[in-house]
Amino acid sequence: MKEYLLSVMAVAIFGSVSCAVCPGGEGKSLRTSVTLITSLLMILSVVKPIILFVNSGEKYNAESIIEDITMHEDSKYDAVWRKTLAASTTEAYNGYISELICEKFDINLNNFSVETKFESDKDTIRPELVTIKLFGMGLFKNPRAIASEIEAILDCECVVSEEWG
């Protein structure tokens, strides 16, 4: 669309400059010819996209263009929506799992970290893998018990690792 408007503006500017430069004498035949040619160029530049649209056939009918535009807008907003939803879901799951570990296994928040990976379909996001890293006083807790508890609650794979040092 930008190129179309720029070409129409260029033809209009070219036409006005050429008409202004052209001398007008008694017969004014040169000025009349230049005005006629620039008018035809202006009409052609305005009508050409319409002719291309009509001649392109079924590929670019009005419904498909509107559908393409709305699909593009939907996909743009879908991407933003999915990114925001994934971030808030990750934060919520990590908070829930951290709270659960603190209550069930009596581990301080400073002694472990939680990362959650998700798999998503078009309409759903569900946890695929929960990774828990124990360190500090968390190293003295049973990692298998923690993993089995999280797997039972969230119905996903859970890996508990220990970080020494």
C-alpha positions as CSV (number, residue, x, y, z in Angstrom):
1,M,0.0,0.0,0.0
2,K,2.9,2.3,0.8
3,E,4.5,1.7,-2.6
4,Y,1.1,2.4,-4.3
5,L,0.7,5.8,-2.5
6,L,4.3,6.8,-3.2
7,S,3.9,6.0,-6.9
8,V,0.7,8.0,-7.2
9,M,2.4,10.9,-5.4
10,A,5.4,10.7,-7.7
11,V,3.3,10.8,-10.8
12,A,1.4,13.8,-9.4
13,I,4.5,15.7,-8.6
14,F,6.1,14.8,-11.9
15,G,3.0,15.9,-13.7
16,S,2.7,19.2,-11.9
17,V,6.4,20.0,-12.4
18,S,6.4,19.2,-16.1
19,C,3.2,21.3,-16.6
20,A,4.8,24.2,-14.7
21,V,8.0,24.1,-16.8
22,C,6.3,23.7,-20.1
23,P,5.9,27.0,-22.0
24,G,2.5,28.3,-22.8
25,G,2.3,30.1,-26.1
26,E,-0.4,31.1,-28.6
27,G,-1.2,27.6,-29.7
28,K,-0.4,26.0,-26.3
29,S,-0.1,22.7,-28.2
30,L,3.0,21.6,-26.2
31,R,1.4,22.4,-22.8
32,T,-1.8,20.7,-23.8
33,S,0.1,17.6,-24.9
34,V,2.1,17.5,-21.6
35,T,-1.1,18.0,-19.6
36,L,-2.8,15.1,-21.5
37,I,0.2,12.7,-21.0
38,T,0.5,13.5,-17.3
39,S,-3.3,13.0,-16.8
40,L,-3.1,9.6,-18.5
41,L,-0.2,8.6,-16.4
42,M,-2.1,9.7,-13.3
43,I,-5.1,7.7,-14.3
44,L,-3.0,4.7,-15.1
45,S,-1.2,4.8,-11.8
46,V,-4.5,4.9,-9.9
47,V,-6.2,2.2,-12.0
48,K,-3.4,-0.3,-12.4
49,P,-3.7,-1.9,-8.9
50,I,-7.5,-2.3,-9.5
51,I,-6.9,-4.0,-12.8
52,L,-4.3,-6.3,-11.2
53,F,-6.8,-7.1,-8.5
54,V,-9.6,-7.9,-11.0
55,N,-7.4,-10.0,-13.3
56,S,-5.8,-12.1,-10.5
57,G,-9.0,-14.2,-10.3
58,E,-9.9,-16.4,-7.3
59,K,-6.5,-16.1,-5.7
60,Y,-7.1,-12.6,-4.4
61,N,-10.8,-12.2,-4.0
62,A,-12.1,-9.8,-1.3
63,E,-13.0,-12.6,1.2
64,S,-9.6,-14.1,1.0
65,I,-7.9,-10.8,1.5
66,I,-10.0,-10.0,4.5
67,E,-9.4,-13.5,5.9
68,D,-5.6,-13.1,5.4
69,I,-5.7,-9.7,7.2
70,T,-7.7,-11.1,10.1
71,M,-5.6,-14.2,10.4
72,H,-2.4,-12.1,10.4
73,E,-3.8,-9.9,13.2
74,D,-5.1,-12.9,15.1
75,S,-1.7,-14.7,14.8
76,K,0.1,-11.5,16.0
77,Y,-2.1,-11.2,19.1
78,D,-2.1,-15.0,19.6
79,A,1.7,-14.9,19.9
80,V,1.5,-12.1,22.5
81,W,-1.2,-13.9,24.3
82,R,0.6,-17.2,24.3
83,K,3.9,-15.6,25.5
84,T,2.1,-13.8,28.4
85,L,0.1,-16.9,29.3
86,A,3.2,-19.0,29.3
87,A,5.1,-16.6,31.5
88,S,2.2,-16.3,34.0
89,T,1.6,-20.0,34.0
90,T,5.3,-20.8,34.6
91,E,5.3,-18.3,37.5
92,A,2.1,-19.7,39.0
93,Y,3.3,-23.4,38.7
94,N,6.7,-22.6,40.1
95,G,5.1,-20.8,43.1
96,Y,2.6,-23.6,43.7
97,I,5.4,-26.3,43.5
98,S,7.6,-24.2,45.8
99,E,4.8,-23.8,48.3
100,L,4.0,-27.5,48.2
101,I,7.7,-28.5,48.8
102,C,7.9,-26.1,51.7
103,E,4.8,-27.5,53.4
104,K,5.2,-31.3,52.6
105,F,9.0,-31.6,53.0
106,D,9.8,-28.8,55.4
107,I,12.4,-27.2,53.1
108,N,13.1,-23.5,53.2
109,L,12.7,-21.5,49.9
110,N,16.4,-20.6,50.0
111,N,17.4,-24.3,49.7
112,F,15.9,-25.3,46.4
113,S,14.9,-23.9,43.0
114,V,12.1,-25.0,40.6
115,E,11.9,-24.8,36.8
116,T,8.9,-26.0,34.8
117,K,8.8,-26.7,31.1
118,F,5.5,-26.8,29.4
119,E,4.1,-28.4,26.3
120,S,1.3,-26.6,24.5
121,D,-1.3,-27.4,22.0
122,K,-3.5,-24.8,20.3
123,D,-5.8,-24.5,23.3
124,T,-4.0,-26.0,26.3
125,I,-0.8,-25.6,28.2
126,R,0.3,-28.4,30.5
127,P,3.5,-29.2,32.5
128,E,5.9,-31.6,30.7
129,L,8.9,-31.5,33.0
130,V,9.5,-30.1,36.5
131,T,13.2,-29.8,37.5
132,I,13.9,-29.2,41.2
133,K,17.5,-28.4,42.3
134,L,18.2,-29.0,46.0
135,F,21.1,-27.2,47.7
136,G,22.0,-26.1,51.2
137,M,19.9,-27.8,53.9
138,G,17.6,-29.2,51.1
139,L,20.3,-31.8,50.4
140,F,19.3,-33.7,53.5
141,K,15.8,-34.4,52.1
142,N,14.8,-37.5,50.1
143,P,14.8,-36.5,46.3
144,R,12.9,-39.6,45.3
145,A,10.0,-38.8,47.7
146,I,9.9,-35.2,46.4
147,A,9.9,-36.4,42.7
148,S,7.2,-39.0,43.3
149,E,5.0,-36.5,45.1
150,I,5.2,-33.9,42.4
151,E,4.7,-36.5,39.7
152,A,1.6,-37.7,41.4
153,I,0.1,-34.3,41.9
154,L,1.0,-32.7,38.5
155,D,0.9,-35.9,36.3
156,C,4.2,-35.0,34.6
157,E,7.9,-36.0,34.8
158,C,9.8,-34.6,37.8
159,V,13.6,-34.6,38.1
160,V,15.2,-33.7,41.4
161,S,18.9,-33.0,41.3
162,E,21.3,-32.0,44.1
163,E,23.9,-29.2,43.9
164,W,26.8,-29.6,46.2
165,G,29.2,-26.8,46.9
